[in-house]
């Protein structure tokens, strides 16, 4: 398959040993609502915006029809607990490139390797199924746990954007990282 043939409106569910990555939809409203109201998640993602529950509901109604992105809910297979979301976005079809982001929150979501496990599955899907050549991300320098996870997946640091985020009166750098289809994966 090539990227030109991939149908982003028919996302598959991806399975890993501990996780199920489901196409994000209305059934994930409560979990996503909790995530966008989690103070630590907002800080780690540099999200200054605040959203109403109706805005989240409206977003979930549109995301399945998007032809230029892939949004999955990260769910524990054993309990069904919503852990967060993982996304491929900013599709540049001519360059076979997309952006990557993940946001996990809630009890037991962090520090368990779920982000790395989910990331490996999405990156495999990005290269082996969608046909991408490059996936890139930005991560704030005050999030070393995420940087470590991205490195385990195979992302490589490309550069640093100085003072990219102003948070709690402090300027924070953003690291730019990417992984290519030709790179070794973790």
Sine and cosine of phi, psi and omega as CSV:
sin_phi,cos_phi,sin_psi,cos_psi,sin_omega,cos_omega
0.00,0.00,0.56,-0.83,0.11,-0.99
-0.93,-0.37,0.27,-0.96,-0.01,-1.00
-0.86,0.51,-0.51,0.86,0.02,-1.00
-0.90,0.44,-0.45,0.89,-0.04,-1.00
-1.00,-0.03,-0.21,0.98,-0.13,-0.99
-0.96,0.27,0.73,-0.68,0.00,-1.00
-0.98,-0.22,0.98,-0.19,-0.01,-1.00
-0.93,0.36,-0.24,0.97,0.01,-1.00
-1.00,0.09,-0.05,1.00,0.03,-1.00
-0.80,-0.60,0.86,0.51,-0.03,-1.00
-0.92,0.39,0.67,-0.74,0.10,-0.99
-0.99,0.13,0.32,-0.95,0.21,-0.98
-0.99,0.13,0.75,-0.67,0.02,-1.00
-0.97,-0.24,0.68,-0.73,-0.03,-1.00
-0.90,-0.44,0.66,-0.76,0.13,-0.99
-0.81,-0.59,0.07,-1.00,-0.01,-1.00
-0.82,0.57,-0.61,0.79,-0.05,-1.00
-0.92,-0.40,-0.17,0.98,-0.16,-0.99
-0.79,-0.61,0.40,-0.91,0.17,-0.99
-0.83,-0.56,0.84,-0.54,0.04,-1.00
-0.98,-0.20,0.97,-0.25,-0.09,-1.00
-0.98,-0.18,0.59,-0.81,0.13,-0.99
-0.81,0.59,0.79,-0.61,-0.07,-1.00
-0.92,0.39,0.73,-0.69,-0.03,-1.00
-0.46,-0.89,-0.15,-0.99,-0.07,-1.00
-0.83,0.56,-0.50,0.86,-0.02,-1.00
-0.93,0.37,-0.18,0.98,-0.01,-1.00
-0.98,-0.22,0.19,0.98,-0.06,-1.00
-0.81,0.59,-0.79,0.61,-0.08,-1.00
-0.89,0.45,-0.65,0.76,0.02,-1.00
-0.91,0.41,-0.70,0.71,0.02,-1.00
-0.92,0.38,-0.63,0.78,0.04,-1.00
-0.86,0.50,-0.69,0.72,0.04,-1.00
-0.90,0.44,-0.64,0.77,0.00,-1.00
-0.89,0.46,-0.70,0.71,-0.05,-1.00
-0.96,0.26,-0.07,1.00,0.08,-1.00
-0.92,-0.39,0.11,0.99,0.02,-1.00
-1.00,0.08,0.88,-0.48,-0.10,-1.00
-0.85,0.53,-0.69,0.73,-0.03,-1.00
-0.93,0.36,-0.63,0.78,0.05,-1.00
-0.89,0.45,-0.68,0.74,0.03,-1.00
-0.87,0.49,-0.67,0.74,0.00,-1.00
-0.91,0.42,-0.77,0.64,-0.08,-1.00
-0.90,0.43,-0.48,0.88,0.03,-1.00
-1.00,-0.09,-0.07,1.00,0.01,-1.00
0.92,0.40,0.52,0.86,-0.07,-1.00
-1.00,0.01,0.94,-0.35,0.06,-1.00
-1.00,0.05,-0.45,0.89,-0.06,-1.00
-0.93,0.38,0.49,-0.87,0.13,-0.99
-0.87,-0.50,0.55,-0.84,-0.11,-0.99
-0.82,-0.58,0.53,-0.85,0.12,-0.99
-1.00,0.06,0.33,-0.95,0.03,-1.00
-0.89,0.46,-0.57,0.82,0.03,-1.00
-0.92,0.39,-0.58,0.81,0.07,-1.00
-0.89,0.45,-0.66,0.75,0.03,-1.00
-0.91,0.41,-0.69,0.73,0.03,-1.00
-0.86,0.51,-0.71,0.70,0.00,-1.00
-0.90,0.44,-0.66,0.75,0.03,-1.00
-0.87,0.50,-0.72,0.70,-0.02,-1.00
-0.89,0.45,-0.48,0.88,0.05,-1.00
-0.94,0.34,-0.45,0.89,-0.08,-1.00
-1.00,-0.10,-0.42,0.91,-0.20,-0.98
-0.91,0.42,-0.55,0.84,-0.02,-1.00
-0.93,0.38,-0.42,0.91,-0.02,-1.00
-1.00,-0.04,-0.02,1.00,-0.04,-1.00
-0.93,0.37,0.73,-0.68,-0.04,-1.00
-0.99,-0.16,0.12,0.99,-0.09,-1.00
-0.70,-0.71,0.34,0.94,-0.01,-1.00
-0.35,-0.94,0.28,-0.96,0.02,-1.00
-0.70,-0.71,0.89,-0.45,-0.01,-1.00
-0.90,-0.44,0.86,-0.51,0.05,-1.00
-0.89,-0.45,0.60,-0.80,0.21,-0.98
-1.00,0.08,0.70,-0.72,0.05,-1.00
-1.00,-0.10,0.89,-0.45,-0.11,-0.99
-0.79,-0.62,0.70,-0.71,0.09,-1.00
-0.94,0.35,0.75,-0.67,-0.01,-1.00
-0.92,0.39,-0.61,0.79,-0.11,-0.99
-0.97,0.23,-0.51,0.86,-0.08,-1.00
-0.89,-0.45,-0.28,0.96,-0.09,-1.00
0.98,0.20,0.12,0.99,-0.03,-1.00
-0.93,0.38,0.76,-0.65,0.09,-1.00
-0.97,0.26,0.85,-0.53,-0.02,-1.00
-0.98,-0.22,-0.35,0.94,-0.03,-1.00
0.46,-0.89,-0.41,-0.91,-0.02,-1.00
-0.71,-0.70,0.40,-0.92,0.08,-1.00
-0.68,-0.73,0.70,-0.71,-0.23,-0.97
-0.66,-0.75,0.66,-0.75,0.30,-0.95
-0.96,-0.29,0.81,-0.58,-0.06,-1.00
-0.61,-0.79,-0.08,-1.00,0.03,-1.00
0.81,0.59,0.77,0.63,-0.01,-1.00
-0.87,0.49,0.78,-0.62,0.17,-0.98
-0.88,-0.48,1.00,0.05,-0.11,-0.99
-0.82,0.58,-0.71,0.70,-0.04,-1.00
-0.89,0.45,-0.43,0.90,0.00,-1.00
-0.98,-0.21,0.02,1.00,-0.03,-1.00
0.76,0.65,0.76,0.65,-0.12,-0.99
-0.71,-0.71,0.55,-0.84,0.09,-1.00
-0.57,-0.82,0.31,-0.95,0.14,-0.99
-1.00,0.01,0.24,-0.97,-0.05,-1.00
-0.67,-0.74,0.66,-0.75,0.16,-0.99
-0.46,-0.89,0.44,-0.90,0.04,-1.00
-0.60,-0.80,0.62,-0.79,0.08,-1.00
-0.66,-0.75,0.93,-0.38,0.05,-1.00
-0.93,-0.36,0.58,-0.82,0.03,-1.00
-0.36,-0.93,0.14,-0.99,0.04,-1.00
0.99,-0.13,0.14,-0.99,-0.05,-1.00
-0.86,0.51,0.83,-0.56,0.07,-1.00
0.97,0.24,0.12,0.99,-0.06,-1.00
-0.99,0.16,-0.50,0.87,-0.10,-1.00
-0.98,-0.20,0.50,-0.87,0.08,-1.00
0.97,0.23,0.23,0.97,-0.02,-1.00
-0.93,-0.37,0.00,1.00,-0.03,-1.00
0.99,0.12,0.14,0.99,-0.01,-1.00
-0.91,0.42,-0.62,0.79,0.00,-1.00
-0.89,0.45,-0.68,0.73,0.02,-1.00
-0.91,0.41,-0.69,0.72,-0.01,-1.00
-0.89,0.46,-0.73,0.69,0.02,-1.00
-0.91,0.41,-0.66,0.75,-0.01,-1.00
-0.88,0.47,-0.66,0.75,0.03,-1.00
-0.87,0.49,-0.66,0.76,0.00,-1.00
-0.91,0.40,-0.67,0.74,-0.02,-1.00
-0.94,0.35,-0.65,0.76,0.02,-1.00
-0.91,0.41,-0.65,0.76,0.08,-1.00
-0.86,0.51,-0.70,0.72,0.02,-1.00
-0.90,0.44,-0.67,0.74,-0.02,-1.00
-0.86,0.51,-0.70,0.71,-0.07,-1.00
-1.00,0.05,-0.70,0.72,-0.15,-0.99
-0.99,0.10,-0.41,0.91,-0.04,-1.00
-0.92,-0.40,-0.81,0.59,-0.03,-1.00
-0.93,0.36,-0.60,0.80,-0.01,-1.00
1.00,-0.06,0.42,0.91,0.04,-1.00
-0.94,0.34,0.37,-0.93,0.12,-0.99
-0.96,-0.29,-0.52,0.85,-0.09,-1.00
-0.63,-0.77,0.66,-0.75,0.12,-0.99
-0.77,-0.63,0.76,-0.65,-0.09,-1.00
-0.79,-0.62,0.38,-0.92,0.03,-1.00
-0.52,-0.86,0.24,-0.97,0.19,-0.98
-0.83,-0.55,0.63,-0.78,0.04,-1.00
-0.65,-0.76,0.65,-0.76,-0.04,-1.00
-0.98,0.21,0.59,-0.81,-0.10,-0.99
-0.88,0.48,-0.37,0.93,0.02,-1.00
-1.00,0.09,0.27,0.96,0.00,-1.00
-0.83,-0.56,0.90,0.44,-0.05,-1.00
-0.90,0.44,-0.46,0.89,0.03,-1.00
-0.89,0.46,-0.65,0.76,0.03,-1.00
-0.93,0.38,-0.68,0.74,0.02,-1.00
-0.84,0.54,-0.69,0.72,0.01,-1.00
-0.89,0.46,-0.68,0.73,0.03,-1.00
-0.88,0.47,-0.71,0.71,-0.01,-1.00
-0.88,0.47,-0.64,0.77,0.04,-1.00
-0.89,0.45,-0.64,0.77,0.03,-1.00
-0.88,0.47,-0.57,0.82,0.02,-1.00
-0.94,0.33,-0.53,0.85,-0.01,-1.00
0.80,-0.59,0.01,1.00,0.04,-1.00
-0.91,0.41,0.57,-0.82,-0.02,-1.00
-0.86,-0.52,0.67,-0.74,0.05,-1.00
-0.94,0.34,0.73,-0.69,0.02,-1.00
-0.95,-0.33,-0.43,0.90,-0.06,-1.00
0.08,-1.00,-0.09,-1.00,-0.06,-1.00
-0.67,-0.74,0.73,-0.68,0.14,-0.99
-0.98,-0.19,0.92,-0.40,-0.06,-1.00
-0.96,0.29,0.64,-0.77,0.08,-1.00
0.76,0.65,0.73,0.69,-0.06,-1.00
-0.98,0.18,-0.37,0.93,-0.06,-1.00
-0.72,-0.69,0.70,-0.72,0.12,-0.99
-0.96,-0.29,0.92,-0.40,-0.08,-1.00
-0.71,-0.70,0.81,-0.59,0.01,-1.00
0.76,0.65,0.69,0.72,0.06,-1.00
0.98,0.20,0.07,1.00,-0.02,-1.00
-0.87,-0.50,0.53,-0.85,0.12,-0.99
-1.00,-0.03,0.67,-0.74,-0.06,-1.00
-0.78,-0.62,0.71,-0.71,0.06,-1.00
-0.97,0.23,0.43,-0.90,0.13,-0.99
-0.90,-0.43,0.73,-0.69,0.08,-1.00
-1.00,-0.05,0.68,-0.74,0.08,-1.00
-0.98,-0.20,0.76,-0.65,-0.02,-1.00
-0.71,-0.70,0.45,-0.89,0.09,-1.00
-0.50,-0.87,0.24,-0.97,0.14,-0.99
-0.67,-0.74,0.68,-0.74,0.02,-1.00
-0.96,-0.28,0.40,-0.92,0.02,-1.00
-0.88,0.48,-0.38,0.93,-0.02,-1.00
-1.00,-0.02,-0.11,0.99,0.01,-1.00
-0.98,0.20,0.41,-0.91,0.16,-0.99
-0.93,0.36,0.67,-0.74,0.05,-1.00
-0.98,-0.20,0.52,-0.85,0.00,-1.00
-0.97,0.25,0.00,0.00,0.00,0.00
